[in-house]
Amino acid sequence: MNQVAEIEAAEKQKMANKCQKIIDHGINVFINRQLIYNYPESLFTDAGVVSIEHADFDGVERLAAVLGGEICSTFDHPELVKLGKCDLIEEIMVGEDKMIRFSGVPAGAACSIVLRGASDHVLGEAERSLHDALAVLSQMAAETRIVYGGGCSEALMAHAIDLEVPATEGKKQLAMEAFAKALRALPATIAENGGYDAAEIVSNLRAAHARGDKRAGIDMNRGTVGNMVELGICESFKLKEHVLMAAAEAAEMILRVDDIIKCAPRQREQQGGY
């Protein structure tokens, strides 16, 4: 029993030495990926250090980047460790779950988005929609140019093509007219999704651009043609460019297919007796 007690005391002293090395860093919050037992937690508390255990492995790496610190596995050289900082750490309730929120971090643009829903299907759909929105925003950060939305850009491009059609010779006219018609299909789809008369709205939109109203688009609240600047409807230029390029490339590939080779269906054999 004395030997077991000596082993326990040695392990306890070893843990105390390790905790003291962590405290010597001059920190007031210690975040650990693993479990923190009662004894080291009491040592941290006595030294005025708040301990947080069971931190998410992937989340710790992002948290370190946000706080401006680094992840340490050894604590022998405090002078070489870069400490993170924030203004406030608090425990909040989100629904029935407790979460720890870090506020006032050096990377002020960093934030966390918590999604809650009644089922996995709702959460999955919300996550996909949010991912698409964030992808668009990330592209807009690199390319700050925008275009007017509500079908304004498509109608404006289609009108520019219509002006060049009479001066174009040969079968190119047909291709240009088809391209302009395809562009106007986008505002028509927007109108149909809103439950409006697409043919009438697109016709009015085409007439507005013919009169020189380059900011005309579809006002989905009223189901009429409106000014996109006044309504504040815009889209990412880079996203619009990629959509048009992808659609044009797909159309070109389909047009280049001059023949389709199809295997003859295998003859089904008659099986009798069963």
VOLOPA-268395 format. One record per residue (C-alpha): x, y, z; residue number from 1. Coordinates in steps of 0.5 Angstrom, whole numbers, plus 500, padded with zeros to 3 digits. Example, Ala and Ser with C-alpha at 12.3 -4.5 7.8 and 13.67 -1.06 7.14 Angstrom:
! residues 2
+-----+-----+-----+-----+
:   X :   Y :   Z :  nr :
+-----+-----+-----+-----+
: 525 : 491 : 516 :   1 :
: 527 : 498 : 514 :   2 :
+-----+-----+-----+-----+
This chain:
! residues 274
+-----+-----+-----+-----+
:   X :   Y :   Z :  nr :
+-----+-----+-----+-----+
: 500 : 500 : 500 :   1 :
: 506 : 505 : 502 :   2 :
: 509 : 503 : 495 :   3 :
: 502 : 505 : 491 :   4 :
: 501 : 511 : 495 :   5 :
: 508 : 513 : 493 :   6 :
: 507 : 512 : 486 :   7 :
: 500 : 516 : 487 :   8 :
: 504 : 522 : 490 :   9 :
: 509 : 522 : 484 :  10 :
: 504 : 522 : 479 :  11 :
: 500 : 528 : 483 :  12 :
: 507 : 532 : 483 :  13 :
: 508 : 530 : 476 :  14 :
: 501 : 533 : 474 :  15 :
: 503 : 539 : 479 :  16 :
: 509 : 541 : 475 :  17 :
: 506 : 540 : 469 :  18 :
: 500 : 545 : 471 :  19 :
: 505 : 550 : 474 :  20 :
: 509 : 550 : 467 :  21 :
: 502 : 552 : 464 :  22 :
: 501 : 557 : 469 :  23 :
: 508 : 560 : 468 :  24 :
: 506 : 562 : 461 :  25 :
: 502 : 568 : 464 :  26 :
: 495 : 566 : 462 :  27 :
: 488 : 567 : 465 :  28 :
: 485 : 561 : 460 :  29 :
: 487 : 554 : 458 :  30 :
: 484 : 551 : 453 :  31 :
: 485 : 543 : 452 :  32 :
: 483 : 538 : 447 :  33 :
: 482 : 533 : 452 :  34 :
: 479 : 531 : 459 :  35 :
: 482 : 536 : 465 :  36 :
: 481 : 532 : 472 :  37 :
: 479 : 535 : 478 :  38 :
: 486 : 536 : 481 :  39 :
: 489 : 540 : 475 :  40 :
: 483 : 544 : 475 :  41 :
: 483 : 546 : 482 :  42 :
: 490 : 548 : 481 :  43 :
: 488 : 552 : 475 :  44 :
: 483 : 555 : 479 :  45 :
: 487 : 557 : 485 :  46 :
: 492 : 560 : 480 :  47 :
: 486 : 564 : 477 :  48 :
: 486 : 561 : 470 :  49 :
: 480 : 558 : 467 :  50 :
: 480 : 551 : 464 :  51 :
: 476 : 549 : 458 :  52 :
: 476 : 542 : 457 :  53 :
: 474 : 537 : 451 :  54 :
: 475 : 542 : 445 :  55 :
: 473 : 540 : 438 :  56 :
: 480 : 538 : 435 :  57 :
: 478 : 542 : 428 :  58 :
: 475 : 547 : 432 :  59 :
: 481 : 549 : 436 :  60 :
: 485 : 550 : 430 :  61 :
: 480 : 555 : 427 :  62 :
: 480 : 558 : 434 :  63 :
: 487 : 559 : 435 :  64 :
: 488 : 563 : 428 :  65 :
: 482 : 567 : 430 :  66 :
: 485 : 569 : 437 :  67 :
: 492 : 570 : 434 :  68 :
: 495 : 564 : 438 :  69 :
: 498 : 558 : 437 :  70 :
: 497 : 550 : 439 :  71 :
: 502 : 548 : 444 :  72 :
: 504 : 541 : 446 :  73 :
: 510 : 542 : 450 :  74 :
: 510 : 548 : 456 :  75 :
: 518 : 548 : 457 :  76 :
: 519 : 555 : 453 :  77 :
: 514 : 560 : 455 :  78 :
: 518 : 565 : 452 :  79 :
: 517 : 562 : 445 :  80 :
: 510 : 561 : 445 :  81 :
: 505 : 566 : 442 :  82 :
: 499 : 567 : 446 :  83 :
: 492 : 568 : 444 :  84 :
: 487 : 574 : 446 :  85 :
: 480 : 576 : 446 :  86 :
: 476 : 581 : 450 :  87 :
: 470 : 576 : 453 :  88 :
: 469 : 569 : 454 :  89 :
: 462 : 567 : 456 :  90 :
: 458 : 561 : 456 :  91 :
: 451 : 562 : 453 :  92 :
: 445 : 557 : 451 :  93 :
: 443 : 556 : 444 :  94 :
: 436 : 552 : 445 :  95 :
: 438 : 546 : 450 :  96 :
: 446 : 546 : 449 :  97 :
: 451 : 550 : 452 :  98 :
: 456 : 553 : 448 :  99 :
: 462 : 558 : 450 : 100 :
: 463 : 564 : 446 : 101 :
: 469 : 568 : 444 : 102 :
: 468 : 576 : 443 : 103 :
: 473 : 581 : 441 : 104 :
: 478 : 577 : 438 : 105 :
: 484 : 580 : 434 : 106 :
: 481 : 577 : 427 : 107 :
: 475 : 582 : 428 : 108 :
: 471 : 579 : 421 : 109 :
: 471 : 572 : 424 : 110 :
: 464 : 569 : 427 : 111 :
: 461 : 562 : 428 : 112 :
: 454 : 561 : 425 : 113 :
: 449 : 556 : 429 : 114 :
: 444 : 552 : 425 : 115 :
: 438 : 549 : 428 : 116 :
: 432 : 545 : 425 : 117 :
: 427 : 540 : 426 : 118 :
: 430 : 535 : 422 : 119 :
: 437 : 533 : 419 : 120 :
: 433 : 534 : 412 : 121 :
: 432 : 542 : 414 : 122 :
: 439 : 543 : 417 : 123 :
: 442 : 540 : 411 : 124 :
: 438 : 544 : 406 : 125 :
: 440 : 550 : 411 : 126 :
: 447 : 548 : 410 : 127 :
: 447 : 548 : 403 : 128 :
: 444 : 554 : 402 : 129 :
: 448 : 558 : 407 : 130 :
: 455 : 555 : 403 : 131 :
: 452 : 557 : 397 : 132 :
: 451 : 564 : 399 : 133 :
: 458 : 564 : 403 : 134 :
: 461 : 562 : 396 : 135 :
: 458 : 568 : 393 : 136 :
: 461 : 573 : 398 : 137 :
: 468 : 570 : 398 : 138 :
: 468 : 571 : 390 : 139 :
: 465 : 578 : 391 : 140 :
: 471 : 579 : 396 : 141 :
: 476 : 578 : 390 : 142 :
: 472 : 581 : 385 : 143 :
: 468 : 587 : 387 : 144 :
: 464 : 589 : 381 : 145 :
: 457 : 588 : 381 : 146 :
: 451 : 588 : 376 : 147 :
: 444 : 589 : 376 : 148 :
: 440 : 583 : 378 : 149 :
: 432 : 582 : 377 : 150 :
: 434 : 580 : 369 : 151 :
: 436 : 587 : 368 : 152 :
: 443 : 584 : 365 : 153 :
: 440 : 579 : 361 : 154 :
: 435 : 584 : 358 : 155 :
: 441 : 589 : 357 : 156 :
: 445 : 584 : 353 : 157 :
: 440 : 581 : 349 : 158 :
: 438 : 588 : 347 : 159 :
: 445 : 589 : 345 : 160 :
: 445 : 583 : 341 : 161 :
: 439 : 585 : 337 : 162 :
: 442 : 591 : 335 : 163 :
: 448 : 587 : 332 : 164 :
: 443 : 582 : 328 : 165 :
: 441 : 587 : 322 : 166 :
: 448 : 588 : 321 : 167 :
: 450 : 581 : 321 : 168 :
: 450 : 577 : 314 : 169 :
: 449 : 569 : 314 : 170 :
: 447 : 564 : 319 : 171 :
: 450 : 568 : 324 : 172 :
: 444 : 572 : 325 : 173 :
: 440 : 565 : 327 : 174 :
: 445 : 564 : 332 : 175 :
: 445 : 571 : 335 : 176 :
: 438 : 571 : 335 : 177 :
: 438 : 564 : 339 : 178 :
: 443 : 567 : 344 : 179 :
: 438 : 573 : 345 : 180 :
: 432 : 569 : 346 : 181 :
: 436 : 564 : 351 : 182 :
: 438 : 570 : 355 : 183 :
: 431 : 573 : 356 : 184 :
: 429 : 566 : 358 : 185 :
: 433 : 568 : 365 : 186 :
: 428 : 573 : 367 : 187 :
: 422 : 569 : 364 : 188 :
: 424 : 564 : 369 : 189 :
: 424 : 569 : 375 : 190 :
: 418 : 571 : 373 : 191 :
: 415 : 564 : 373 : 192 :
: 418 : 563 : 379 : 193 :
: 414 : 569 : 382 : 194 :
: 407 : 566 : 379 : 195 :
: 407 : 572 : 374 : 196 :
: 405 : 572 : 367 : 197 :
: 412 : 571 : 364 : 198 :
: 411 : 573 : 357 : 199 :
: 408 : 580 : 359 : 200 :
: 413 : 582 : 364 : 201 :
: 419 : 580 : 359 : 202 :
: 416 : 584 : 353 : 203 :
: 415 : 590 : 358 : 204 :
: 422 : 589 : 360 : 205 :
: 425 : 588 : 353 : 206 :
: 421 : 595 : 351 : 207 :
: 424 : 598 : 357 : 208 :
: 431 : 597 : 355 : 209 :
: 429 : 599 : 347 : 210 :
: 427 : 606 : 350 : 211 :
: 434 : 606 : 353 : 212 :
: 432 : 605 : 360 : 213 :
: 439 : 600 : 362 : 214 :
: 437 : 599 : 369 : 215 :
: 430 : 596 : 368 : 216 :
: 429 : 589 : 371 : 217 :
: 423 : 585 : 374 : 218 :
: 420 : 588 : 381 : 219 :
: 418 : 581 : 384 : 220 :
: 414 : 585 : 389 : 221 :
: 409 : 588 : 384 : 222 :
: 410 : 583 : 378 : 223 :
: 412 : 589 : 374 : 224 :
: 418 : 592 : 371 : 225 :
: 422 : 597 : 376 : 226 :
: 429 : 600 : 377 : 227 :
: 434 : 596 : 380 : 228 :
: 438 : 601 : 383 : 229 :
: 432 : 604 : 387 : 230 :
: 430 : 597 : 389 : 231 :
: 437 : 595 : 391 : 232 :
: 438 : 589 : 387 : 233 :
: 445 : 587 : 384 : 234 :
: 449 : 581 : 383 : 235 :
: 456 : 579 : 383 : 236 :
: 459 : 580 : 376 : 237 :
: 464 : 574 : 377 : 238 :
: 458 : 569 : 378 : 239 :
: 454 : 572 : 372 : 240 :
: 460 : 571 : 368 : 241 :
: 461 : 564 : 370 : 242 :
: 454 : 562 : 369 : 243 :
: 454 : 565 : 362 : 244 :
: 461 : 562 : 360 : 245 :
: 458 : 555 : 363 : 246 :
: 452 : 555 : 359 : 247 :
: 455 : 558 : 353 : 248 :
: 460 : 552 : 353 : 249 :
: 455 : 547 : 354 : 250 :
: 451 : 549 : 348 : 251 :
: 457 : 549 : 344 : 252 :
: 459 : 542 : 346 : 253 :
: 452 : 540 : 344 : 254 :
: 452 : 543 : 338 : 255 :
: 458 : 540 : 336 : 256 :
: 455 : 533 : 337 : 257 :
: 454 : 531 : 330 : 258 :
: 452 : 523 : 331 : 259 :
: 450 : 519 : 337 : 260 :
: 452 : 512 : 337 : 261 :
: 447 : 507 : 341 : 262 :
: 448 : 500 : 342 : 263 :
: 442 : 496 : 340 : 264 :
: 438 : 493 : 346 : 265 :
: 440 : 486 : 348 : 266 :
: 435 : 481 : 346 : 267 :
: 431 : 478 : 352 : 268 :
: 431 : 470 : 351 : 269 :
: 425 : 466 : 352 : 270 :
: 425 : 462 : 358 : 271 :
: 420 : 457 : 359 : 272 :
: 418 : 452 : 364 : 273 :
: 417 : 457 : 370 : 274 :
+-----+-----+-----+-----+
